[in-house]
Amino acid sequence: MSELENLKYPIGRFTPVSIESDEQRASLVRTIAECPRELRAAVDSFSDEQYDTPYREGGWTVRQLVHHIFDSHCNAYIRFRLTITQDNPLVNAYDEAVWAELEDSFSVPPSVSLDLTEGVHRRWVATLENMSAEDFARPLQHPENGPMTCDGLLQMYAWHSLHHVRHITALSERMEW
């Protein structure tokens, strides 16, 4: 893997697998549950200058990453709820790169999205912990990824949680913060 590839995908690219057990699913739910704490710990003592540092050349700043995680995970929470309450819904797409360039991604303190991420994760994890295997098998249509199930979404967002937190911790390590 090239250096740029390592910076972009510090835990590797997302690769879905078949979920074979409730324990496997529970582990993914735990990853999602731990994301807000891990994210807050990663940025706990950051200054504005550190928040405004890109995690890689040409990449988003830490501030944009924190806001992006909330945007993405808020959408994820809604996608799960739509899928367990509707028959094979088409979930909405959003252009994450455009959202990351909106003014609030630069001007709103990261603490706002950290708090919102904690709140949405409490609701999301409560939903996930009460889903049955049948619920996780429910289908949805993702506009970019095509047909998926809640199991596929679960894996994708567990990966997403680890992926972006690692962007921040890897930057901290490189910068010796």
VOBA-1610 file (N, C-alpha, C; in pm, whole numbers, padded with zeros to 5 digits, always signed):
BEGIN
Met+00084-00117+00000Met+00000+00000+00000Met+00090+00124+00000Ser+00057+00223-00082Ser+00136+00346-00091Ser+00116+00431+00036Glu+00205+00529+00052Glu+00193+00618+00169Glu+00061+00693+00166Leu+00021+00743+00048Leu-00107+00814+00037Leu-00223+00721+00072Glu-00217+00599+00022Glu-00322+00501+00051Glu-00329+00473+00202Asn-00213+00463+00267Asn-00209+00443+00412Asn-00269+00561+00487Leu-00245+00682+00439Leu-00301+00800+00503Leu-00452+00807+00481Lys-00497+00772+00362Lys-00640+00776+00332Lys-00717+00664+00401Tyr-00656+00546+00408Tyr-00723+00428+00463Tyr-00635+00364+00569Pro-00621+00431+00684Pro-00527+00384+00785Pro-00562+00249+00847Ile-00686+00206+00832Ile-00723+00072+00880Ile-00759-00020+00762Gly-00727+00026+00642Gly-00761-00048+00521Gly-00896-00005+00467Arg-00922-00045+00345Arg-01051-00015+00282Arg-01160-00103+00343Phe-01283-00052+00337Phe-01396-00130+00387Phe-01418-00252+00299Thr-01426-00367+00363Thr-01455-00492+00294Thr-01562-00567+00374Pro-01684-00576+00321Pro-01789-00646+00396Pro-01764-00796+00399Val-01812-00857+00506Val-01804-01002+00522Val-01943-01052+00560Ser-01960-01181+00554Ser-02085-01241+00596Ser-02087-01249+00749Ile-02193-01201+00809Ile-02206-01208+00955Ile-02263-01344+00989Glu-02188-01418+01069Glu-02223-01557+01100Glu-02280-01577+01240Ser-02268-01475+01328Ser-02312-01497+01466Ser-02361-01368+01531Asp-02440-01386+01636Asp-02484-01271+01715Asp-02365-01204+01783Glu-02263-01282+01820Glu-02144-01227+01884Glu-02069-01134+01788Gln-02061-01174+01664Gln-01996-01091+01562Gln-02071-00958+01549Arg-02202-00967+01544Arg-02286-00847+01533Arg-02270-00760+01658Ala-02270-00821+01774Ala-02256-00747+01900Ala-02123-00673+01906Ser-02019-00734+01853Ser-01887-00669+01849Ser-01892-00544+01763Leu-01961-00550+01651Leu-01975-00433+01564Leu-02057-00323+01632Val-02162-00363+01703Val-02243-00266+01777Val-02157-00199+01884Arg-02072-00275+01952Arg-01981-00217+02053Arg-01887-00115+01990Thr-01838-00145+01871Thr-01750-00049+01802Thr-01824+00082+01778Ile-01947+00074+01735Ile-02027+00195+01713Ile-02055+00265+01846Ala-02085+00188+01950Ala-02112+00246+02081Ala-01991+00320+02136Glu-01871+00269+02109Glu-01749+00329+02162Glu-01700+00449+02082Cys-01751+00468+01963Cys-01703+00575+01874Cys-01704+00713+01939Pro-01813+00758+02001Pro-01810+00894+02057Pro-01701+00912+02163Arg-01683+00813+02248Arg-01580+00821+02352Arg-01441+00822+02289Glu-01419+00735+02191Glu-01290+00728+02122Glu-01260+00858+02047Leu-01362+00913+01984Leu-01346+01038+01910Leu-01311+01152+02006Arg-01387+01162+02114Arg-01361+01270+02210Arg-01221+01255+02269Ala-01181+01134+02302Ala-01047+01111+02357Ala-00938+01151+02256Ala-00964+01128+02129Ala-00865+01160+02025Ala-00841+01309+02011Val-00942+01391+02041Val-00931+01536+02022Val-00936+01613+02154Asp-00930+01544+02263Asp-00956+01601+02396Asp-00884+01732+02424Ser-00759+01740+02389Ser-00682+01860+02425Ser-00645+01944+02304Phe-00716+01928+02193Phe-00680+02000+02071Phe-00707+02149+02082Ser-00617+02226+02024Ser-00634+02370+02008Ser-00707+02395+01875Asp-00749+02519+01854Asp-00811+02553+01724Asp-00715+02524+01610Glu-00588+02552+01631Glu-00489+02526+01526Glu-00482+02377+01492Gln-00486+02294+01594Gln-00484+02149+01570Gln-00613+02104+01501Tyr-00728+02156+01544Tyr-00855+02123+01479Tyr-00854+02163+01332Asp-00780+02268+01299Asp-00779+02317+01162Asp-00663+02261+01080Thr-00603+02154+01128Thr-00495+02085+01056Thr-00554+01970+00976Pro-00523+01962+00847Pro-00571+01848+00768Pro-00503+01719+00816Tyr-00579+01609+00814Tyr-00522+01482+00858Tyr-00419+01428+00757Arg-00426+01479+00635Arg-00327+01449+00531Arg-00331+01564+00432Glu-00228+01579+00351Glu-00228+01684+00250Glu-00346+01663+00156Gly-00423+01768+00137Gly-00540+01760+00049Gly-00661+01700+00116Gly-00649+01660+00242Gly-00760+01598+00314Gly-00835+01699+00399Trp-00940+01652+00463Trp-01018+01736+00552Trp-00938+01769+00677Thr-00977+01878+00740Thr-00920+01911+00870Thr-00985+01824+00977Val-00923+01821+01092Val-00982+01747+01204Val-01120+01802+01236Arg-01137+01934+01231Arg-01268+01995+01255Arg-01371+01940+01156Gln-01335+01935+01028Gln-01427+01881+00927Gln-01456+01734+00954Leu-01355+01657+00995Leu-01377+01516+01026Leu-01477+01498+01140Val-01461+01577+01245Val-01553+01566+01360Val-01696+01597+01315His-01713+01702+01237His-01847+01736+01188His-01898+01629+01090His-01809+01577+01007His-01847+01472+00912His-01896+01347+00984Ile-01829+01309+01090Ile-01871+01188+01163Ile-02014+01205+01212Phe-02046+01322+01267Phe-02185+01343+01308Phe-02279+01336+01188Asp-02246+01407+01079Asp-02332+01405+00961Asp-02358+01262+00913Ser-02251+01186+00902Ser-02261+01050+00851Ser-02340+00960+00945His-02311+00969+01073His-02374+00877+01167His-02518+00916+01196Cys-02550+01042+01181Cys-02691+01083+01189Cys-02768+01022+01072Asn-02711+01028+00954Asn-02772+00964+00837Asn-02784+00813+00857Ala-02681+00753+00916Ala-02684+00608+00940Ala-02798+00570+01033Tyr-02815+00644+01140Tyr-02922+00618+01235Tyr-03058+00620+01164Ile-03079+00720+01080Ile-03204+00730+01006Ile-03218+00614+00907Arg-03108+00576+00843Arg-03113+00465+00747Arg-03155+00334+00815Phe-03103+00309+00933Phe-03144+00188+01007Phe-03292+00194+01041Arg-03336+00306+01092Arg-03476+00316+01133Arg-03570+00305+01013Leu-03532+00363+00900Leu-03614+00347+00780Leu-03621+00200+00738Thr-03508+00133+00744Thr-03503-00005+00696Thr-03582-00101+00784Ile-03584-00077+00915Ile-03659-00170+01001Ile-03807-00134+01010Thr-03845-00021+00950Thr-03987+00017+00954Thr-04052+00024+00816Gln-03974+00005+00710Gln-04028+00010+00575Gln-03981-00113+00498Asp-04050-00140+00390Asp-04016-00255+00307Asp-03915-00213+00199Asn-03789-00257+00216Asn-03684-00234+00117Asn-03673-00087+00074Pro-03654+00005+00169Pro-03654+00147+00132Pro-03532+00187+00051Leu-03551+00291-00027Leu-03440+00360-00093Leu-03396+00468+00005Val-03276+00455+00058Val-03227+00554+00152Val-03164+00670+00077Asn-03166+00785+00139Asn-03111+00905+00075Asn-02960+00903+00073Ala-02907+00956-00034Ala-02764+00981-00044Ala-02741+01126-00006Tyr-02618+01158+00026Tyr-02580+01297+00043Tyr-02435+01307-00002Asp-02397+01422-00048Asp-02262+01442-00098Asp-02175+01487+00019Glu-02108+01393+00081Glu-02031+01423+00202Glu-01923+01528+00177Ala-01863+01528+00059Ala-01759+01626+00029Ala-01817+01767+00024Val-01936+01781-00031Val-02002+01913-00036Val-02043+01955+00104Trp-02098+01860+00182Trp-02137+01892+00320Trp-02015+01940+00399Ala-01900+01877+00378Ala-01779+01912+00453Ala-01728+02051+00416Glu-01775+02107+00304Glu-01733+02240+00262Glu-01834+02348+00301Leu-01946+02310+00362Leu-02041+02410+00408Leu-01980+02489+00524Glu-02021+02613+00539Glu-01959+02705+00635Glu-01956+02649+00777Asp-02061+02581+00819Asp-02062+02532+00957Asp-01951+02431+00984Ser-01902+02365+00881Ser-01791+02270+00898Ser-01661+02340+00934Phe-01657+02471+00914Phe-01538+02549+00945Phe-01558+02638+01068Ser-01682+02680+01093Ser-01705+02782+01195Ser-01763+02731+01326Val-01833+02619+01323Val-01895+02568+01446Val-01790+02495+01528Pro-01787+02519+01659Pro-01691+02448+01742Pro-01713+02296+01733Pro-01605+02219+01727Pro-01619+02073+01721Pro-01696+02016+01839Ser-01694+02084+01953Ser-01767+02034+02070Ser-01915+02015+02041Val-01970+02095+01951Val-02111+02082+01915Val-02135+01945+01851Ser-02053+01909+01752Ser-02071+01779+01686Ser-02029+01664+01777Leu-01935+01685+01866Leu-01900+01580+01963Leu-02021+01548+02051Asp-02088+01653+02100Asp-02207+01632+02183Asp-02320+01568+02103Leu-02342+01617+01980Leu-02448+01560+01895Leu-02418+01414+01861Thr-02292+01383+01836Thr-02254+01244+01806Thr-02285+01154+01925Glu-02254+01201+02045Glu-02287+01122+02165Glu-02437+01096+02173Gly-02515+01199+02149Gly-02660+01183+02156Gly-02716+01089+02051Val-02674+01107+01926Val-02728+01021+01821Val-02682+00876+01842His-02559+00858+01892His-02512+00722+01917His-02590+00654+02029Arg-02631+00728+02129Arg-02714+00668+02236Arg-02843+00613+02178Arg-02907+00691+02093Arg-03031+00646+02030Arg-03004+00533+01932Trp-02900+00546+01852Trp-02867+00448+01750Trp-02832+00314+01813Val-02749+00316+01914Val-02709+00191+01980Val-02829+00126+02048Ala-02917+00206+02107Ala-03040+00149+02166Ala-03122+00078+02058Thr-03129+00138+01941Thr-03199+00074+01829Thr-03129-00055+01789Leu-02997-00048+01771Leu-02919-00166+01727Leu-02930-00281+01828Glu-02924-00248+01956Glu-02928-00353+02059Glu-03064-00421+02069Asn-03165-00358+02013Asn-03299-00417+02018Asn-03343-00476+01885Met-03252-00482+01789Met-03285-00542+01660Met-03262-00692+01665Ser-03347-00765+01598Ser-03332-00911+01587Ser-03246-00946+01467Ala-03207-01070+01457Ala-03133-01117+01340Ala-03214-01091+01213Glu-03346-01106+01223Glu-03432-01080+01108Glu-03429-00931+01070Asp-03424-00845+01171Asp-03414-00701+01142Asp-03283-00670+01070Phe-03173-00732+01115Phe-03044-00706+01052Phe-03039-00761+00909Ala-03125-00855+00878Ala-03130-00912+00742Ala-03220-00831+00649Arg-03291-00733+00703Arg-03383-00655+00620Arg-03307-00580+00510Pro-03365-00575+00390Pro-03298-00510+00278Pro-03328-00361+00268Leu-03235-00292+00203Leu-03253-00152+00167Leu-03181-00130+00035Gln-03214-00021-00028Gln-03147+00018-00151Gln-03064+00143-00122His-02935+00127-00135His-02844+00240-00114His-02812+00299-00250Pro-02827+00430-00269Pro-02811+00489-00402Pro-02671+00474-00461Glu-02569+00456-00377Glu-02433+00440-00427Glu-02383+00296-00419Asn-02428+00223-00318Asn-02379+00087-00295Asn-02474-00021-00342Gly-02592+00018-00389Gly-02688-00079-00438Gly-02760-00151-00325Pro-02807-00273-00351Pro-02881-00348-00249Pro-02790-00381-00130Met-02843-00359-00011Met-02769-00387+00112Met-02868-00442+00214Thr-02815-00482+00328Thr-02896-00519+00444Thr-02848-00435+00563Cys-02922-00441+00672Cys-02876-00374+00793Cys-02745-00434+00842Asp-02722-00563+00820Asp-02592-00621+00854Asp-02479-00552+00777Gly-02503-00525+00650Gly-02402-00455+00570Gly-02380-00313+00620Leu-02489-00244+00654Leu-02475-00109+00709Leu-02399-00111+00841Leu-02430-00210+00924Leu-02363-00221+01054Leu-02212-00232+01035Gln-02170-00317+00945Gln-02027-00333+00918Gln-01967-00203+00864Met-02037-00140+00772Met-01985-00019+00709Met-01965+00092+00812Tyr-02061+00109+00903Tyr-02049+00218+00999Tyr-01956+00184+01115Ala-01939+00059+01148Ala-01837+00022+01247Ala-01700+00055+01187Trp-01679+00017+01062Trp-01554+00050+00993Trp-01537+00202+00988His-01642+00274+00951His-01637+00419+00939His-01594+00483+01070Ser-01646+00433+01181Ser-01610+00485+01313Ser-01460+00471+01336Leu-01408+00352+01315Leu-01266+00326+01337Leu-01179+00405+01238His-01223+00411+01114His-01151+00476+01005His-01120+00622+01037His-01222+00699+01074His-01199+00842+01096His-01132+00871+01229Val-01162+00795+01331Val-01089+00815+01457Val-00940+00788+01433Arg-00910+00687+01354Arg-00769+00658+01324Arg-00704+00768+01242His-00779+00835+01153His-00723+00950+01083His-00667+01050+01184Ile-00744+01075+01289Ile-00708+01176+01388Ile-00593+01127+01476Thr-00600+01003+01522Thr-00492+00954+01610Thr-00361+00938+01534Ala-00369+00901+01407Ala-00247+00889+01326Ala-00184+01027+01304Leu-00269+01129+01280Leu-00218+01265+01266Leu-00149+01308+01397Ser-00212+01283+01509Ser-00153+01318+01639Ser-00017+01251+01658Glu-00007+01126+01619Glu+00120+01054+01630Glu+00226+01116+01540Arg+00188+01145+01414Arg+00285+01203+01321Arg+00332+01341+01366Met+00241+01419+01424Met+00272+01555+01464Met+00329+01560+01607Glu+00329+01445+01673Glu+00376+01435+01812Glu+00300+01529+01905Trp+00168+01528+01891Trp+00080+01610+01976Trp+00051+01535+02104
//
